Amino acid sequence: MRTQARVVVIGGGIAGVSTLWHLVEAGWKDLLLLEKAELTSGSTWHAAGNTPTFSGSWSVMRMQAYSLELYRRLAADPEHAVTYHVTGSLRLAQSRDRLDEFRHVAGMARAQGLDFRVLSPSEAKAIHPFLELHGLEGALLDPLDGDIDPSMVTQALAKEARAGGAEIRRGCPVTAISRTPGGMWRLETPQGEVLAEHVVNAAGYRAGEVGAMVGLDLPIVTLEHQYLVTEEIPELAARSGLLPLLRDPDDSYYLRQERNGLLLGPYEKENARAAWLDGLPADFANQLWNDDLERLEPYIELACARVPILGSVGVRRVVNGPIPYTPDGLPLLGPVHGLANFWNCAAFSFGICQGGGAGRILAEWITQGEPGWDVLNLDTRRFTGFATRSYTVAKALELYQHEYAIGFPVQEWPAHRPMKTSPLYDLLKAEGAQFGVRGGWERPTFFGPAEAKRPSFRRPGWHEFVAAEVQAVHEAAGLLDLPGFSKFEVSGPGASALLDRVLCSRLPRPGRVSLGYALTPAGGIRSEFTVACLDEDRFYLCSASSAQHHDFDTLAWHREGHDVTITDLTARLDTLLLTGPRAREILAPLTDAPLDQAAFPWMACRPVTIGSARAWAMRISYAGELGYELHVPMEHVREVHGHLVAAGHGLDLRHFGIYALESMRLEKAYRSWGTDLVTEYTPYEAGLERFVDLSKPDFIGREGLLMRRRAGYGQSLVTLLLDGDRVDAIPVARVLDGERPVGLVGSAGYGHRIRQSIALAYVENSHALAGTRLSVEIVGEAHPAVVTAEAPFDPQNIRLRG
């Protein structure tokens, strides 16, 4: 075994071997994979091997589609013996909401070149003749779905990786990992030590053990998943060809042909089980647990009613094996916060259909500094300190029990909540606040009854309550508690130099606020910050609540050589947004700081004292109204809030939630990081060229940005106003010119001040001129839309500047 490697991959399942192969394909040498037992001996070998492209996530669908493309190539190569059945699949809909989901996902799939089709029950029956149609509203056809032998495809990738010069060591567990003084990683194994520049943790359900070796507490829990295989069924033995894979998400199972029998895999809506909460057994590999079919009986009965031939024979085999889950069911991909060149590619609940694409994503991240497409929702740094063991178990069980739940555009799941709260949580709850979690923090979403939390692909249950909140903000004033913004102080003699290096934007002067953008090496948008200059060598930066570790790393990765201190203030300060035409009138009596236009203009930042609290006030508002962001020490939040409420008495001040804020920011065409602003687009495409300062000679991504600008870009972000009053656009919906797709929606919703549905969308430049008439596909129907002036509400910013 080599004693030094450029990359060591730990784990020989589909994800680890795929990563190794993609690194070989990228031209990297000195590659080593270490496997504790045998290749595929974790969750890979016993996986059902289903290969859907279906997902409600754009990035996950793209990852899965790439995996299947790769597997088709491997299976077609006579050098590899890979059993792969591309049978297509049917997903059944037993409700209108489910059919809406299918219509939306079908449009998203077509935007990726996948030929999804929504079928009537009779059309589904024509494809699957043993299907009973009771209670069905329709079905979704995924033509590239099917099943593959997990071990065969993993071995095929391993064979190609070895042929490219990579080394694979089986029976070689990693027992310890440490850092050398020179910054290399030292891995200890029974076969000797290895020094590595990069380490990839692809250890599947053992990824937590590997993470613990470097001080990580990864949010992974192992769950039991069972499936059964029947005896031979005469009706199937008499047929030629295979049935399409069948999924009945409303009854929570998948069912497919396995040779001349059927394979049934339910996801229990109750009684899901977590395993090994006290630690994993050291010798568990290529093993299964005893079956527990009693837990599956309700689902077996439902499946037998749907496909009666299932119940005509006995059970030949039951598989009950371990599957890793994270709190949101998505894998942990990418760099680890605070550990240079340590990467995760682990915790795949659907590892076979995702492993091929995940290996490509991580290999690009390692070799190029960023994946080829945006995978923010998969970034391992999305989980910060709130993802404890109890949280992970509770959320994983909740997710497993709702594995086939309808993927509404917005839904707030309740398990293990509340978690992180501001001091105002109980007070706001008593006022009727409903809450959602952002970055682990509870934020009020709207104020109204719990039954109004009903989600929908059309108008959600909270629509009228949000309308009232927007009206109150627009006519008088509103107060919103926004805990959890990622907040950093960057200070010291090198603060300006560091930020000029990290951000493509011009830094604000002392006492001023601006937006700043960090770019990827290729010039895409990595991070968005609100930047306040508190003093010559002291800056205060705020960013999205989900970006705490992501954005700290964005700053910290480049601090070498700069005399600078970066302090994470996320948990120390809360943010209160006071906004509306009476905001100044409410705040003025509470502070000695002058609030007139000359002393405190728009985009200014000032220290203020309110009661006993010393805070920072920023003259900005995401709502597009006169407003102030008050950044207040946590210990003073209740006091400051009380003063504001008292001052607003008689001035029609009311609380509002983030759903109302979302409506108002869309009316201002304010971009949302992670939705409209992603790594695949540059600031030029996003309409943010005014925030790029090319006079700075050396910011991260400058050359990549210039190269892409010289090459020309084909899309621009535009604002669309939609006709119709029943449904609103949904993120990642297609934008059409007649029948031809010309773009994709980023964020969307209803603008209550302008009383019209809005979508921010990237469209072809030829369709980006104001007045261009297009349509947006919403749950299968094309709704007329027109490109409009960028901000449909107050485009001259008169209300903000007032």
Summary of the structure (lengths in Angstrom):
residues: 802
radius of gyration: 27.2
end to end distance: 70.3
largest distance: 87.4
contacts: 2910
relative contact order: 0.10
helix: 29%
strand: 30%
